[in-house]
Amino acid sequence: MSAISTTDLRKSYGDKLVLDGIDLEVEEGTVFALLGPNGAGKTTAVQILSTLINADGGSASVGGHDVAADPNGVRGVIGVTGQFSAVDNLLTGEENLRLMTDLRHLGKDAGTERIAELLGQFDLVEAGAKHLATYSGGMKRRLDLAMTLVGSPKIIFLDEPTTGLDPRSRHTMWQIVRKLVSEGVTIFLTTQYLDEADELADRIALLDGGKIVAEGTPAELKRLIPGGHVTLQFADADALSSAGNALNAATSDADALTLDVESDGSVRSLRSILDQLDETGVEVENLTINTPDLDDVFFALTGSAPKGEQS
Ligand SMILES: Nc1ncnc2c1ncn2[C@@H]1O[C@H](COP(=O)(O)OP(=O)(O)OP(=O)(O)O)[C@@H](O)[C@H]1O
């Protein structure tokens, strides 16, 4: 069953068309990643699906509730954590969580129990009594997600959950996401990190120019672009030129003394390339195998580098 479904979803700000007819299907208990360059409209999509703003056209249903006709129904089944943490820095971790349990009318005892459970689950037991001013970025993000989970949402929107976190905190966050999914929660993730989508997502949609330009499993998306290649480096221009003649259709870089040759990186393919070079008597100095990753897909389909990786 679909946890989230949209049909021809549209949104403009003035003259700026942000979402130009978006169709999405997210299966229950899966991770769906919405990827797109800076300003593509990812946050706008999350805001519509979480009932923070209205769409101009089309329809969307979340957890079986229509976002326009039954926004309260949607709010009852979702949790949202934004790019900018909603935690209050003047309070302790426990006090922040208490705000949420009170908001959800859990009652004192049930609230205390839930707070202890969440602090344990997010590795914040010792930090719970401390003010947030002493928390690292990763700890704040974990607390933010813990606060979202107070209401036990079935569907969680994570808007760039690991932006600005160090690698270790990112991995901790990924583990938490995987655990939630194993418990049946559906995660709708926006991210600027392709490796994050690759790691976590069952399906990925690529948003560009207001439209979904590609959608599929990470493996399917990688198959959309030409296969990998090997880069061969030679000692001098003569060797480069002989190798270029021997290996038809190879792209060469005279400055770097390298040749790029199409290859899936398999032993058989490498052996064939090296055999051809042997026959011409050319020595290879260095060999690198390049298999396509989501960066390549992103670049090939949107024509721009992902945000955060632009230099
Ligand atoms: N309230 C608003 N008023 C006017 N324009 C807006 C508003 N909110 C967003 N926009 C514009 O809509 C476009 C999409 O913004 P959005 O925040 O959804 O993109 P995004 O894909 O989430 O980008 P980022 O990765 O930078 O967060 C941007 O051009 C943005 O400037």
The ligand as a MOL file (V3000), in Angstrom:
LIG
                    3D

  0  0  0     0  0            999 V3000
M  V30 BEGIN CTAB
M  V30 COUNTS 31 33 0 0 0
M  V30 BEGIN ATOM
M  V30 1 N 7.9320 31.3270 0.5910 0
M  V30 2 C 8.5230 31.4470 -0.6040 0
M  V30 3 N 8.3290 32.5510 -1.3470 0
M  V30 4 C 8.9110 32.6860 -2.5540 0
M  V30 5 N 9.7430 31.7660 -3.1140 0
M  V30 6 C 9.9810 30.6500 -2.4120 0
M  V30 7 C 9.3900 30.4320 -1.1200 0
M  V30 8 N 9.8160 29.2290 -0.6660 0
M  V30 9 C 10.6400 28.7310 -1.6070 0
M  V30 10 N 10.7350 29.5710 -2.6580 0
M  V30 11 C 11.5190 29.3370 -3.8830 0
M  V30 12 O 11.1270 28.1070 -4.4250 0
M  V30 13 C 12.2470 27.3900 -4.9380 0
M  V30 14 C 12.3180 26.0200 -4.3100 0
M  V30 15 O 12.6940 26.1510 -2.9430 0
M  V30 16 P 12.8880 24.8820 -1.9930 0
M  V30 17 O 13.3030 25.3980 -0.6590 0
M  V30 18 O 11.6790 24.0300 -2.0410 0
M  V30 19 O 14.0840 24.1390 -2.7130 0
M  V30 20 P 14.9930 22.9500 -2.1740 0
M  V30 21 O 15.0710 21.9600 -3.2910 0
M  V30 22 O 14.4840 22.4680 -0.8760 0
M  V30 23 O 16.3760 23.6600 -2.0160 0
M  V30 24 P 17.5280 23.4640 -0.8910 0
M  V30 25 O 18.2550 22.2130 -1.2630 0
M  V30 26 O 18.3490 24.6830 -1.0900 0
M  V30 27 O 16.8550 23.3850 0.4210 0
M  V30 28 C 13.4530 28.2620 -4.6730 0
M  V30 29 O 13.7440 28.9780 -5.8430 0
M  V30 30 C 12.9930 29.1880 -3.5860 0
M  V30 31 O 13.6570 30.4230 -3.6820 0
M  V30 END ATOM
M  V30 BEGIN BOND
M  V30 1 1 1 2
M  V30 2 1 2 3
M  V30 3 2 2 7
M  V30 4 2 3 4
M  V30 5 1 4 5
M  V30 6 2 5 6
M  V30 7 1 6 7
M  V30 8 1 6 10
M  V30 9 1 7 8
M  V30 10 2 8 9
M  V30 11 1 9 10
M  V30 12 1 10 11
M  V30 13 1 11 12
M  V30 14 1 11 30
M  V30 15 1 12 13
M  V30 16 1 13 14
M  V30 17 1 13 28
M  V30 18 1 14 15
M  V30 19 1 15 16
M  V30 20 2 16 17
M  V30 21 1 16 18
M  V30 22 1 16 19
M  V30 23 1 19 20
M  V30 24 2 20 21
M  V30 25 1 20 22
M  V30 26 1 20 23
M  V30 27 1 23 24
M  V30 28 2 24 25
M  V30 29 1 24 26
M  V30 30 1 24 27
M  V30 31 1 28 29
M  V30 32 1 28 30
M  V30 33 1 30 31
M  V30 END BOND
M  V30 END CTAB
M  END
